[in-house]
Amino acid sequence: MAMEVTQALLNAQSIDGTVRKHAEESLRQFQEQNLPGFLVSLSGELASEDKPVDSRKLA
């Protein structure tokens, strides 16, 4: 799921409105269905220097 979160965060910043909206909805669903897992994923995104800077900023 970690790579999916990274990609969703990157897509949530897309200039393509369709891509951005889909990513935002995916993140919202993850948050609503599994808040603890969502928060752990965001924390992992922030903590990992191997992740893209843009996804870390949004996390």
C-alpha positions in Angstrom: 0.0 0.0 0.0 2.9 2.4 0.6 3.7 2.8 -3.1 0.0 3.3 -3.8 -0.1 6.1 -1.2 3.0 7.7 -2.8 1.4 7.6 -6.2 -1.9 8.9 -4.9 -0.2 11.8 -3.2 1.7 12.7 -6.4 -1.5 12.4 -8.5 -3.4 14.6 -6.0 -1.1 17.4 -7.2 -1.6 16.7 -10.9 -2.6 19.5 -13.2 -5.0 17.0 -14.9 -8.3 17.5 -13.0 -9.5 14.0 -13.6 -6.3 12.4 -12.3 -6.3 14.8 -9.3 -10.0 14.1 -8.4 -9.5 10.3 -8.6 -6.4 10.5 -6.4 -8.2 12.7 -3.8 -11.1 10.3 -3.7 -8.8 7.4 -3.2 -7.0 9.1 -0.3 -10.4 10.1 1.2 -11.7 6.5 1.0 -8.5 5.2 2.6 -8.8 7.7 5.4 -12.5 6.8 6.0 -12.0 3.0 5.8 -8.8 2.7 7.8 -7.8 5.9 9.6 -5.0 4.2 11.6 -3.4 2.7 8.5 -3.9 6.0 6.6 -2.0 7.9 9.3 0.8 5.3 9.5 1.1 5.5 5.7 1.4 9.3 5.8 3.9 9.1 8.7 6.0 6.7 6.7 5.8 9.0 3.7 7.1 11.9 5.7 9.9 9.8 7.4 11.3 8.2 4.3 13.9 10.3 2.5 13.6 7.9 -0.4 10.1 9.2 -1.2 9.7 12.1 -3.7 9.8 15.5 -2.1 6.4 16.4 -3.5 4.6 13.5 -2.0 6.3 14.1 1.4 5.2 17.7 1.3 1.5 16.7 0.8 1.7 14.0 3.4 
